[in-house]
Amino acid sequence: MEENKISNFKTSEDIINYIKNSTFNSKDMAYREIVIQNEKIHIVYNESMSDDNTISDFVIRSIKNSFNEQIFEDIDNKIYDLENEENEDKKITLEEKINKKMTKLKRNNSKEILKVLDNLENTITISKVKKIDLQKEDLFYYIFSGFTCIIYNTVIYVVSTRADLDRSISEPTSEKNVKGPKDAFNENYSKNIGLIRKRIKSEKLVLEEEKIGRRSKTKVGLMYIEDIARPRLVEYIKEKIKKIDIDAILDSNYIMEILEDSNKTDFPTMISSERPDLVSNMLLQGRVALIVENSPFVLVLPAFLMDFVNNVEDYYQKDSNVTITKIIRYIAFFITIFTPAIYVALTTFDQESIPTELLLSFATQRQGVPFPAYVEAFLMIISFEILREGDFRIPNIGGSTLSIVGALILGDAAVNAGIVSPIMIIVIAITTISGLMFNDLNMANALRVWRFMTLIFASIAGLVGVAVSLVLLIVKLASTTSATKPYTYPIAPLNFDTLGKYLIKRKNVSTDTKRQKILTDNLTKYKVKE
Amino acid sequence: MKSKIIFLLIIMFFLNGLNNARELNELAVVSAIGIDLDEEGNYLITAQILNSKKENSSGSGSGSSSGSSEIVVFKSTNTSIQSSLRHIIAESPQKLYIAHMELLLLSEKVATKKEALDILNFFIRDNEGKNDFTVVITKDCTPQKVLEITTPMESNPAKNIKDTIISAHRYRGIGTDNVLSDNVSMFRKTSQTPMLTCIEIINPESSNKEEQNNNTKNKNNNNNNDDSNTDNTENQEKSQEQESALENLDDKESKLSSGKEQNIKVSTLAFFKEETLSGFLLENECYIYNILLNKAKGGILEVGKDKDLMVIDQISSNTKLTPKIENGEYIIDIFVNMDFNITETGENIRFDSNDQMKYYEKTAEEHLKEKIEELINKSKNEYDCDIFSFGNVFYRKKNKEYNTLYEKYGKDYFKYIKTNVDVKINFPSEGGIDNIW
């Protein structure tokens, strides 16, 4: 129906009416008329998305100026002609003559205006100008992206007059680092792409774009390095993205969830990072990045479990010292999953495995605690999680209040009240502190899920239960794939080369000459000059 | 659906584990059990339980806890060990938990009257227990008394005793560091003689009685070996003093302040014959015994007297026993190879040249050889027991000959085994003193 209407448009008023009707007279739509030589040029834009100054300074002025120039040029010519004619009606003043001439000219005006508008692309001082075809393109996408429409008859030009609604580039908030670059992605799509381009200034860095979301029309950019990333991987991701039919994409997590559909796992199978240096690093390894408009988190896939344990900051520190950091991270990975479970298993089922002195000290601390150890553990973990969730949501001003209350309640008061034993506080403390080493929220949440899993198994069957849950965890991890790549690489499909390079040690950049075979066929990374 | 069923099965399979769940504060952690016999031949069981009661933090700031509150001792008498232990539950609010037991004390009485395997039977069979506690004979005292003594240095007295046994074995060569599983296998082999460590109480009642006790000890010694001269007893007393000094190094001050405190010391080894206790070694013989069984981890030897005195400290020890048969005679070649450090010398002793070193090595070798032979003879004649398990050497390496040996001589076969003792002692260095003056 609409398309029929569009084809029936005869005048600019029709188009204006069409816009008004379609937007249900939204109050933030602005309509302006510029009358030049009795011909109306309509300007339509969305006030909230557009910058008024740009419109008045550049669009309207440019149009008027270019008309004036054109007209005066014409008029000058005519006057010259008139003077040369030496007409007998000399009483008629020059102005009258001009007016006379102007009326003659009017007939040609419409053609001339079109000429001027066509010329606008060259004369206007804004870089983004485009003539659009109503039949093929969605006018409203442009209007609500902050473009200004210049409508004359049925010709529509759009000029970018976007208001700056984005924050400036700031430090990463969820992935803090001590050394290395400190810029972060923000909600601006093109800025995000720029932050990556800034780091890889190569024509091989390809950006493909897709608009997803029937209503949101969110731009999703697919970035990869043409001669490193495997074409099959790029095709695979492109196909998946093309299939998406959803009404709105509000954050990159939407895309992540849709792409992850085949994986029934708690662990994240995509890196979601706000650090351009990390994304560039990943792109150079042959991975593919997905930049989603309005989301400060760029997705990278495929991702391995190892990528969540390791940190890009390792590359900004001395390589030999990173080994200990890595080992500590692996230890923390297991501590954060298994400590409460092992504590419960040992104290309620397998007391003979605890050294006598420790057993006695545990028993002394547990005196007067009315709950079984696993209830205690659940209580503490849940109250910690409440505290953590509250801490995420609370405004910064209230943060210190919360931490004081949390520390007092979870720490001293709970022990003094005899609800939990002091050793349980220690266990939960070490568990949660270890969990904080993983800055990906999805990862932290997955670890939390498995912490509960192991705890349940441990409270049912002791150390046997812990062993069973460990087996389940390994099975679950090993059966996960990320963009068809095995998640537990390089451990589950064993690859000694990669293991040696990344697992425990970070190889020195000058000796790490090859890329990972699982990600790319273009292996040369570092060329040793003779 | 399938996965749900599997999950349910797993849950059902593991839910029975809940039966076994016990909270820590429901356990009475037994640190040591003592077994004795009463007049009627019933078992008298003493269980030392570690007290896990919370101390009041609001008390005085001095922090010194009174020793008595750290352990609780329960006693019970019944016809079997298990039933006596169960009877304790009637007194104790918590179930006895013996997986953390460090010590099993057997009184002399029970060790002589009952067969050792019968006593250990319960501890081997019980599914809760561990096999790594030490079995000890209480010499000249009852297990009840030993278990009631609290030690000032360690809050867990049983652990303290066990540590004392281990360190005495490691640094003085007395006692053994065998645990239950070793003992049981020893008891089950006919060719092996089980040996258990003995502990005694220092200052059993008061200072007067202590003297009496010392006298009786001397008497005992005299009874046991008429051949040994007074040197032995002197040595023994010396070593006793050393021992007590070692043990109570830090306690001395507390001793001075609070009078004579009772304490426990490791004394000797008890040997078993046909599963019952048959006698005790002398304290200085333990080291020789350990050397011969290649179990010596440390110890000192005193060679010579007064100005010729040389004290040497063991670095390493290696003993090989090789059985052989020559002309129908059963012979064991004993080769002892030991390294010693020289730690203390009399004024006559000089290590100026290699020859002198060799000479002193030789004297030490002769001294040790003499002692070994003396002890072997003593075991044959006086102790009447194959304490070195020579039978086992034949049993392991020459099994057929062992059978003929056993058939030929019966239980006293070991008396017909001859020994060739060869001792090699090395002094890797003469000690730290090197022309300082």
Chai-1 contact restraints between the chains, C-beta under 6 A:
chainA,res_idxA,chainB,res_idxB,connection_type,confidence,min_distance_angstrom,max_distance_angstrom,comment,restraint_id
A,T347,B,L24,contact,1.0,0.0,6.0,A-B,restraint_1
A,T348,B,A21,contact,1.0,0.0,6.0,A-B,restraint_2
A,F349,B,N20,contact,1.0,0.0,6.0,A-B,restraint_3
A,F349,B,A21,contact,1.0,0.0,6.0,A-B,restraint_4
A,E352,B,A99,contact,1.0,0.0,6.0,A-B,restraint_5
A,E352,B,K130,contact,1.0,0.0,6.0,A-B,restraint_6
A,T356,B,H100,contact,1.0,0.0,6.0,A-B,restraint_7
A,L360,B,L50,contact,1.0,0.0,6.0,A-B,restraint_8
A,L360,B,S52,contact,1.0,0.0,6.0,A-B,restraint_9
A,F362,B,L24,contact,1.0,0.0,6.0,A-B,restraint_10
A,A363,B,L24,contact,1.0,0.0,6.0,A-B,restraint_11
A,A363,B,N25,contact,1.0,0.0,6.0,A-B,restraint_12
A,A363,B,S52,contact,1.0,0.0,6.0,A-B,restraint_13
A,T364,B,S52,contact,1.0,0.0,6.0,A-B,restraint_14
A,T364,B,K54,contact,1.0,0.0,6.0,A-B,restraint_15
A,R366,B,L24,contact,1.0,0.0,6.0,A-B,restraint_16
A,R366,B,N25,contact,1.0,0.0,6.0,A-B,restraint_17
A,Q367,B,N25,contact,1.0,0.0,6.0,A-B,restraint_18
A,Q367,B,K54,contact,1.0,0.0,6.0,A-B,restraint_19
A,P372,B,E23,contact,1.0,0.0,6.0,A-B,restraint_20
A,I460,B,F14,contact,1.0,0.0,6.0,A-B,restraint_21
A,I460,B,G17,contact,1.0,0.0,6.0,A-B,restraint_22
A,A461,B,F14,contact,1.0,0.0,6.0,A-B,restraint_23
A,A461,B,G17,contact,1.0,0.0,6.0,A-B,restraint_24
